[in-house]
Amino acid sequence: MSASLSLEFFASYFRRLPLSALSPPSHQRHSARSPSALASSTASVVTLYVPGRAYPVSVFYAEDVCRFLEQEGEGESLGSACVAFRPAALGAGPGGAAALSAGFSSEETGERAFVSSFSSSVAVAPLPDIIRAICSLIWFLHHTRPLRAADVERGAPVTRTKREEKSQGGGAILVFLSGVGEVNSACRACEDLKLPLWILPCHAALQPAQQQKVFHPAPRGLRKVVISTNIAETSITIPDVSYVIDSGLHKQMEYDSYRRLSRLQEQAISRSSAQQRAGRAGRVTAGECFRLYERRTFEKYMKECETPELQRQPLENVCLQLKAIFPQVPLQQILSECIEPPSQANIVSAIKNLECLGALQRSRSADECDGVRGESREQVERRTHERERLTNLGRVLSLFPVDLAFARMLIYSAALSCLEEMTALCALLAVESSLYVSHLINPNALANRRKYFSKSQSDFITNLRIFFTWRLAQRKGRKAEDQFCQKFGVNPQSMRNAEELRKRFSRVVEDVGLRDLALDQEPSQ
């Protein structure tokens, strides 16, 4: 099934399940064994291993890539890319500033030494180091791993032998970056290389027709370069990929206790994810994987596998969805049967929070029975079901596959006739990076924002005005957008991310059928 699947871990989980959970009801009725004996028996799990044909994949780390680029020595871009690959210490010594670069820091800084150049305080104009490094590496691959003879334009000279063709490949390049914004920035930067490349973005926000392009062969004479999020890690397989560039980054949903919201945070990937990414190369011929982090970082500091989402996320959304699907089954029973269940304390906390939100209702009789000892399991489950009953608000909230706070904001905004504005505000709140650059970079930006947009005492209203004005500037073209961002100190990448989130929230509102009440009123009213 997967290159990083823990076979014994899954097999042991199914061995723990009773046979009643694996057998269909008709089989249980005709079985000679009693239902109680069937429920108490454990399953016998047989594992079947089918080896697949895999081509060898050569893996290179940051120190190897830096050496390749230094040996090539073509232009200043290669030298700057080497700087991006080199590890940087968080502390630069007495009186020295912290040196930031894309990738991981040196060994002595430990597990918390992951440094990303996509900080909210970086300047807007300079290209992030990691994207410059990727562009230089693509330039290096295109000139040292030329296209196969079948992909070169007719009439162009071909000097390589068939043996060299088979060993070196010369296929597509797959680049892994952390998010949609980084993918778009890398696509624009690769277009500026002026190389014969067919550059394709790949992420979940694209339309299906655009996503299907990554499976098409490149036009004659062009090399296909797919710049993707982790969607290409396991969800899809691009067969003609021969080279993988792994940034070592991805974005995961993490709970922000200060804002009490779940947000996408940029993090280092695990070793299992790195193995999956390397496996994307070598599907049809021998491949190569270039990792933008050091070997010792991979072996010592990266986690073996990702922490399950149930164990690092609040369970309010999960409990609400489960209760809507299985209204008769206690939540603790459902979640305890997961392959890696969350703690009971988190389950109880989620149930209490849903009660405070008005999504769950607890009966008084159930509260009075709390703490009663000697109850049977059926009595406990029946009492649990009584206090987990969904309210009308809970049924409506369960229709929204978004954070509960955002769902409540959207529901109430429809009644208050401000659904469009609230959709944009939810998107701005969900953006993981700052909307504005540091005042040290643009000292006059704050004064300009206050002069033109701070017409009220609400920062939310100010952000909305800036966001809607940015959308108008973006429609006029790239030059107008850059001038607007420069004058008011706006982070254009954060605004683009917010626009993508706004479109997602709008699709959710449309799918649920939520409408602004003002639009449903008659003109005479």
N, C-alpha and C positions, 0 to 999 in steps of 0.2 A: 504493500500500500504506500509506504513512504520510506525514504532513505533514513529518516531520523525517528521512526516509530519504535517505541519500546515494546517489543512483542510480549515479553513475560509480564510486564505491568498490566497490559490489557487482558492477557489470559488469566492472570490471578483475579482480576475484577470479575470476570464472568464465572470463574469457579466459585466465588463467594455467593453468587446469586442462587436463590432456590430454583428448583426445576419448574415451579409454577410460574415463574416470571419468564421462562423461555419456551414453555409449551403452550400451544393454542388451547382455548377452552374446550374445543371438541375432543382433543386428545386427552385432556384431563378427565372428561366425562366418561370416555370409553376405557380409561386406564384401569387395570386390575388393582392398582395400589390405591390406598385411601388418600383423600385430599390432604389430610394432615401429614401423612408420610411423604407425599409428593412435595408439600411445601417445605418440609424439613430437610429434604435431600438437596445436595449440592450438585451442580452440573459438572459433567466431564468434558473438558474443553480440549480439543485436538487442534494443534497448530500445524499449518501447512506452509512450507517455504518454497516458493517458486523463483528461482534465480532468473534475473533479467539480463539482457545483453547491455553492457555499459562500456563505453569507451573511456580510456584514461583521461583524467583531468589534472593538469599541472597547476599547483597552487603557489602563488607568489605573494609575499607580504610587503609591507610598506618599505622596508629596507631594501628589498629586491627591486621594487619599482623605482625607488629613488636612484639606485645604481644604474638601472636601464636608462633612465632619462638623462643622467649625468654623462653616461657614455655616448648617448646620441648627440647631446650638446647642440641642438638646433634652436637657436633663438632664445630670447629672454623668457618666453613663456615656460620653457622646460625648466629653467632654473628656478622660477617662482613656484612651479609645481612641486619641485623637490622640497622647498621650504614647507609647503602644505603637508607633505607626507611625514616630515620629521616630527617626533614627539616633542611636546613643549611642557615644561614644568609650570605648575600653577604659581609657584613662588620663584622669582628670579634672583633671589639673593638679597642682601641688605641694600636698601635704597633702590632696588630695581623694580620695575613694573612687571606685572604678570604677563607672560607671553602667551598669546592665544593662537591656536591654529586648528584646522579641521582635523579631527581624529582623536587619538588617545594621548594622554600625557605620559610622562616617564614613570618607570616602575616604582620609584620611591613614594609617589603620591597615592598609591593604593587604589582600591576599588572605586572611590569617588572621584577619580582623576579623569573622567571623561569630559572633554571640552568640545563644544560645538561652536562653529563660527556663526550659526544662525541665531545670534543673540538679539534681543530687542534693542540693544544699545549700539549696534554696529551702524556704520554709515550706509546710506542708501546707494550712493554712486559706485563704490568699489565692488567688484565681483567677489563673492565669498571664495575663500581659498580652496575649499573642497571642490567647488565647481570649476575653478581654474585648473585644478589638478586633474580633474576628470577630462576636461577639454584637451589638456596636454597629453594625457594618456591615450585618448582617442586618436589624436594626431600621430602619436608614436605607433599605435597599432596599425593605423591605416598605411603608414609608410614602410613598416617592417613586416607586415603580414598582408601582402597585396591580395586582391581578389583572384578567385579562380578564373581559369581561361574561359569557362562557360559564361561568366558574369561580366567579362570585359567587352567593351564595344567592339563590334566587328572592324577589323583593320588595325586594331591597336597591337603593338608588338607584345609577344608573350615569350618570356625567356626561361620560365621555370619548367622543370621536368615534372612528369606525372608523379614520381615518388615524392617530390617536394610538395606538390599540390595535396597529396593525400596526407602527408604528415603535418603540414602547416595549416590545412583547412582554408581559412580566408573567408569565413562566413560572417554572420551578423554579430553585433556587439550588444549585449544587454547590460544596462547600468541600473543599479539599485540605489535609490535615494529614499529619504525618510517620508516626504509628503508631497502633496500636489503642488504647493508653491515652489518647492525646490526642483520638482520635475519641470515645471514651466520655465524657471530661470535657466536650468541646464539646457533645455531645448533652444532657447534664444541664444545662449552662449555658443552652442555647437553650430548654429546657423552662421554665426560670425566667423567661423573657421574658414569658410569659403572652400570647403572640401566637397568632393562628390559623395555626399552622404544623404541617405533617406532617413530623416529624423522623425521618430514617432513617439509621442507620449503614451503612457499606459497607466491608468489609474481608474478607480471605481467611479469617479464622477463623470467619465466620458460616456457618450452615447454608445449603444451596442455596435452601431455601424463603424464608429471610430475605433473601438476596441478590436474589431475584427481585422483591421488593417495590419496588425502586428503579425498575423498568420500568413499574409500574402508575401510572395517573393518580391524582392526589391526590383525596381526597374533596371533595365540593362545598363551596366556601367556604374551603378550606384551601390554603395554599401549600406545595409540597413542597420540603424542604430536605434534601439528601443530603450527609452529612459523611463523607468517604471518605479512605482512604490512596491511594497512587499506583496502586491496582488499577483505578481509574476513569480513569487517564491513557491507557492503551492497551488494556487487556484488555476493557473493556466500553464501550458507548456508550449514554448515557441521552438519548433523543431530545428530550425536552421541556425541556432545560436552556437557560435564557436568560442566566444570570449565573453567573460563576465567581469564587470567591475563592481566590486562590493564596497560601498561606503561604510559599512558597519553600523548603520543607523536605521532606525525605524521609529514610528510613532505609536504609542500605546495609550489607551484610556487610563488615566490615573485620577484619583479622587483628590480634589483641592479642598482641604478641610477649612481653609480660610473663607473661600467663596461658597463652600458647600455645593460644589458642582463637579461633575466629571469632565475632564479636559484631556485633549490629546497632548501628550508630552513626548518630546524627542529623547530617545534613549539608545543605548548600545544594544545590539542584538545578542542573542545567545549563541552558543556553539552549534546547537542543532539547527538554528536558522542559517548560520553561516554555511553549514554542510548542505542545507537545502539549496542555497543560492549557488554554491559551486556546482551542484548537480544539474543546474540548468544548462551548463555547457556540456559538450561531449555527447549529445543525443544522436548525432549522425556521423560524427568523426571525433578524433581526439580534440579536447578543448583546453582552455586555459582560464584560470580565475585569478584576478588581481585584487587583493584585499588591501584596503587603505588603512590598515592598522598593523601593528607589529606582531610578530609571532608570539612573543612572550605575553603580550596582552591577550591574545586568543587563548593561550594555554593556561594562564594564571588568573586572569581577572574577569573574563567573560563567563557568564552563568552557563551551566550545562544545558538547561532548557528554560523556557519561559514560565513564570508564575501563572497558574490558572487565573482567569479573569474572575471567577467566583470567589477567589481568595484575596483579591486586591481591589475589588470594587464594592461599593455599597449594593445591598441586595434589594433595595426598594423596587426598582424597575423589574427585576427578575421575579420577585414575589408577586407583584401586581399582575404580570403577564401569566404566571403559573396559576394564580387564583382565578383569573378569567377563563383559562383553558380547562382547569380541573377544579371546579368549585366545591366538589364533595371530598377532595383529598386534602388532608392537613399539609401545610407548607413544610413543616419539619420532616414529615415522612418523605415528601418528594425530594427535597434537597439532600437528605441523608443517604439517598440511594445513588447520588452522583458518583462518578468515578473518582473524583477528588473533591469531596464535599466541603462546604464552608463550615466555619465553627458555629456551634449552637448559639454562642453569644451574639454573633453577627446576625443570625436569623431572627433572634428575639428582638434585637435592636431595630432591624428593618421593619418588623411587624409593628412595633411601637411608633416608629416614625410615620408609617402609613396611617396609623390611627390618628396621629396628630394632624396629618394633612387632610383628614376627613375621607380618605379612600377606603379604610377598613372600619368596621364597627364591631365593638366588643360588647357582648351582652353582660348585664350586671350579674346574672346568675352564674355566669362562667367565672367572673372575678371572685365571687364569694366562694367558689369551689377550689380556687387556687390553693395549692399546698395540701390538699387532701391526700392522704396516704392510703395504700392498699387498693387503689383503683386498678381495674383491668385495663389492658391496652385499648380495647374498644371504647371504654368510657373516657379515657384520656383523649383519643382521637375525636370522639364525638364532641367533647368539651372544647377541644382546640378548634374544630370546625365552626362551632357557634361563635367564637370570638374573632374569626377571620372572614366574616361575611363582607362581601364587597358592597359599598354604598353606590348610589347613582353616580356620584362624582368619580368614584373608583372605576366604574365601568367605562366612563368616558375617557379617563386618563389612560386606561389600558389600551386604547386605540392608538395612542401616540408612541411610536418607537424612539422617543427622545427622552432627555432628562425630565424628571417630574416637575422640576421648577420651571423649565421652559414650557412644558405642556400646560401648566396652570396659567402661565402668562398668556399663552396663545388663546386659551379658552376664554379667559376674562376679557381679553382685548377684543374678541369678536362681539361681546355684549357691549363694550364701550366704544365701538366703532373706530378702533385704531389697530386693526389686524396687520395692515401692511407695515406700519411703523414698528409694531412689536416684533414682527418677523425679522426685521433688520436689526433691532436691538438684541434679540436673542443670538443672532449671528455674531454681533460685535462682542457680546459677553463670552461666546464660546471660542473665540480666537485665542490661541495659546500664546501668542507673542504680543508685544506692546503695539498699540496703534500709532505711536509717535516715536520718532528718533530722539536721542538724547539732546537736551538743550545745549550741551557742550559742543555738539556738532553744528547746530543751527541756533544760535542765541536769540535771533529775532522771531523765531517761529511761534513761540508761546505768546508773545505780544500780538502777533498777527491773528492767531486763533481767537484770542480774547476780544480783539477789535471787531472781527467780522462774524464770529459764530457764538460767542458767549452772551446771548440775549436773555438768558434766564440763569437761575442759581443751580440748575441741574446739570451735572456732567453728562448724564445720559442723553439729554436733549442736545447738548453741544456735540456729542459724538455722532448723534443721528444726523444733525445738520452737515457736519463735515463729511460723513459717509455719503449722503445723497448728493452733495456738491461734487465729491470725488467721482461719483458715477457719471455725472454730467461731463466732467472733464475727460474721463476715460473714453466716452463716446466720441469726443472731438479728435482723438488721436493720441499717440504716444507722447508727442511733444507737449501737448496741453496737459496731459497727466503729470509728466515730469516737472513742468513749471508749477503746477498746483502743489505737488508734494514738496518741492523745494521751498516754496514760499511759506507753507504752513507746517513744515516739519512732519509730514505724514509718511508713515512707513507703507510704501505701495504694496509690498508683498503681503502685509497683514490685511490691507484693504481687499486685495484679490482673494485671500483666503476667506475673509468675511463674506464676500460676494458669492463664493461657492457655497458656503454654509447657508446663506440666505436662500439660494435656490433650492437647497435640500429641505430647509424648513418649509418653503413654499410648496414643494411637492408633497410633504407630509400633510400639510393643511389641506391641500387639494384632495389627497387620497382619503382623508378622514371625512371630508365633506363639510369642513368648517368654513363659514362665510361671515363676512362683515355684515352686521345687522343693518348698517346704514345703506348697503347696496340693495337690500331686499325691500326697502320701503318704497312706496309709490311716490312719484314726483309731487303729487298734490299734498302729500303728507310732509 
